[in-house]
Amino acid sequence: MRIDVVTIFPEYLGALDVSLIGKARREGLLEIRVHDLREHAFDRHRTVDDTPYGGGAGMVMKPEPWALALEQIAADSPLALDAEGETGRRPVLLVPTPSGQLFRQQVAQELSAADHLVVACGRYEGIDERVFHWAQEQYEVRLVSLGDYVLNGGEVAALAMVEAIGRLVPGVVGNPESLVEESHSDGLLEYPVYTKPSSWRGHDVPEILLSGDHGKIAAWRHEQQVERTQRRRPDLLERLDVSTVAQED
Ligand SMILES: Nc1c(O)cccc1[N+](=O)[O-]
């Protein structure tokens, strides 16, 4: 998968050189390029923002630098070879924004199948809305929110989304089995985990986990998932079908 990130703070994306995602880049499983939006602003001060029409506090990101950046990336896309539209596939333009669709594991799963993902990190009060309409021709535009809180820009959300998506690309996570039993992979929160020592400062590992009875351990873990989800995230249960919650025989 090819991922391009456009930002006015390229250094913010340095975390993508570290750990699993960094290793996947070095192994060629992920090709990640970070672009400085200011390189597409050509006035003397490389201006990327201006005052909002209609008044109001703050500044809005100008459309032209974004259009120039996104045009250049689209022209360089591995999907550009399909410009004749044989397959009609377009890169996904992923825009982290508080006004977007909620980013969930299912969205990460869906986007991990994309050949080319372009992440637009807004700052200030946001990006001129016309950019998202203009971009529809060359991109599948997806406005996605990490959560209902205010950040100073899209970079932190971009890091989270790129990690959540990138780790699902085949080969990035060494043992694909570990993707199966994670929180939200089956719609439930994950079960509690323990390691040595079996007794620690008066706290003991649940006996069942020392029994060696894999069937009972699996049943106990599922019960723990359902109990935790009921207690901490009842909203998730409303979205699940009964078979996931009921203990399979
Ligand atoms: N919440 C927020 C924001 O305030 C700014 C940019 C992106 C996000 N988000 O993706 O959730």
The ligand as an SDF file (V2000), in Angstrom:
LIG
                    3D

 11 11  0  0  0  0  0  0  0  0999 V2000
  -11.2450   15.8640   16.3270 N   0  0  0  0  0  0  0  0  0  0  0  0
  -10.4040   16.2760   15.2760 C   0  0  0  0  0  0  0  0  0  0  0  0
   -9.9680   17.6230   15.2330 C   0  0  0  0  0  0  0  0  0  0  0  0
  -10.3820   18.4890   16.2300 O   0  0  0  0  0  0  0  0  0  0  0  0
   -9.1350   18.0740   14.2040 C   0  0  0  0  0  0  0  0  0  0  0  0
   -8.7390   17.1870   13.2060 C   0  0  0  0  0  0  0  0  0  0  0  0
   -9.1610   15.8470   13.2310 C   0  0  0  0  0  0  0  0  0  0  0  0
   -9.9940   15.4020   14.2580 C   0  0  0  0  0  0  0  0  0  0  0  0
  -10.4380   13.9990   14.2630 N   0  0  0  0  0  0  0  0  0  0  0  0
  -10.0990   13.2620   13.2920 O   0  0  0  0  0  0  0  0  0  0  0  0
  -11.1280   13.5750   15.2240 O   0  0  0  0  0  0  0  0  0  0  0  0
  1  2  1  0
  2  3  1  0
  2  8  2  0
  3  4  1  0
  3  5  2  0
  5  6  1  0
  6  7  2  0
  7  8  1  0
  8  9  1  0
  9 10  2  0
  9 11  1  0
M  CHG  2   9   1  11  -1
M  END
$$$$
